[in-house]
């Protein structure tokens, strides 16, 4: 059996910093959205993805892929958003079999209202701590890691404007 490729001291430090960031950032973003907009971060994420589509809709399976989430998780959040009148489900006109998630006008207004506070929090917690060069490097580093995790681009590594 081969000896494990143990982390060097620098690698371990970098890994622990990343792990801590992955642990602390999501609840910090979630807290702001819940406090200011009565939305979870994931609910906001789903609504934002729908808002960027020309018809404000996506097949549920495509939405799950773009959100890097299971179809079940997306279905649950869409159900909660539906109860608030922000999203509705419909059958696809194209094939009659696919289920679509559609952002309602009220949902669009909600995501537009929530966006400034969310962007301020993202800037405060992430972007303002970095130089413009570091922001570019962060994008490249995250892209490289995402391609390693999802080499076929089936999950959330596709551009949102595609």
Buried (B, 14 or more C-beta within 10 A) or exposed (E): EEEEEEEEEEEEEEEEEEEEEEEEBEEBBBEBBBEBBEBBBBBBBBBBBBBBBEEBBBBBEBBBBBBBBEBEBBBEBBEBBBEBEBBBBEEEEEEEEBBBBBBBEEBBEBBEEBBEBBEEBBEEBBEEEEEEEEEEEEEEEEEEEBEEEBEEEEBBBEEEEE
